[in-house]
């Protein structure tokens, strides 16, 4: 996609197969964007920003605190977010930077992990907040995060993004709610990939969402949520309760 509101058409997968320009262009307005990769795993981090940890009174973790969003949570840019009919609690947005893995990696060093990062995308890590602690004997992160459509990401995967200078901005129905620096992360993207790969083999197209910072709030009916990262674009979804 270029700056002229048109899309250059390529054949092949952007990660696994060689890319070939077809010479075709289509108008951006004439297409419907889908999520840009199909991950075998969608991993996410909790408590990965110093500012958020300080607000919550949580110490910096010794290792990334990881949970998983299931494949049924994947959602396209523009899709409506709907809470399950069985749930009547709070649903919150979380604007985040997403790492997209470019090659199979297992037990890689931090230096090796840098080369395993294909690019970055925008993520809205939607959460059914009241489900996390609904059972006092077991925190249900995966259940709260994996409801149908609770994992929008896109609108693109960008290579060469300088994450050290990037900011995540979340605008809710026209009002800015989040605007935080990625550099405030406790674990950097290469550190995240390296540490997770010690136990979980990462595959091309896998996504790791880096966690969120201040400004997370419940969504109201008919809310529009825009997660923007300069250099990637804006991921827009609406919240429409079932």
C-alpha positions, 0 to 999 in steps of 0.5 A, a space after each residue: 500500500 502506498 501514499 496514493 490511496 491505491 494498493 500494489 498487488 503482489 502474489 505469494 505470501 509476504 512471509 513464507 513464499 517469495 513475493 512477486 509484483 503483478 503490476 496491478 493496482 486496486 483502489 484502497 476503497 474497493 477492498 476489504 482488509 483482512 488480518 494480514 497474517 494467519 498466526 499459529 499462535 497469538 501470544 500476549 503479555 501482561 505487566 510489560 510497561 513500567 508506568 502501568 506496573 507502577 500504577 498497579 503496584 506490581 513489581 517488574 516480572 523476572 520473565 514475560 508474563 504470557 497468555 494466549 488468545 485462541 484462533 477464534 478471537 482473530 478479527 479483521 480491521 473494521 469487524 464489530 467486537 461483540 461480547 458473548 451472550 452469556 456475559 454481562 460484565 465489562 469489556 475493555 480495549 487495550 491498544 498494543 504493539 504486535 510483533 510478527 514472527 518471520 521464521 521458525 525460532 526455538 531457544 534463540 538469543 536476543 541477537 538472533 531474535 532481532 532477525 526473527 522479527 518480520 515486522 510489527 502490527 497494531 493489536 486491540 487485546 480486547 478483554 472480558 474483564 470480569 471473567 479474569 477473576 470470576 473463580 477465586 481459585 483460578 485466574 482465567 486469562 485465556 477465557 477472558 481474552 479468547 472470546 470470539 472476535 476479541 483479537 483484532 489486529 492489522 491493518 498491515 505488517 510493517 517492516 523496519 519500524 523503529 519501535 524505540 521511538 514508536 508510540 501507541 495511540 488509542 482513540 475511543 469515539 474521537 477521544 484519545 485514551 492512550 498515548 504511550 511510548 513503546 520504549 517504556 516496555 520492561 522487555 523489548 521485542 527481541 527480549 520477548 521473542 528470545 525468552 518465549 522461544 526458550 519454551 515455545 517454538 515460534 513459527 512464521 506469522 505468529 503474533 506476540 502482543 507486547 502488553 499495554 500501558 495506562 488508559 484502559 477503560 470499558 467500552 460502551 455500546 456503539 464505541 469506535 476504537 482506533 489503535 494507531 502506531 505511526 508507520 503501521 496505520 490505524 486499526 479500527 473496530 466498533 463495539 456492538 454488544 450482542 
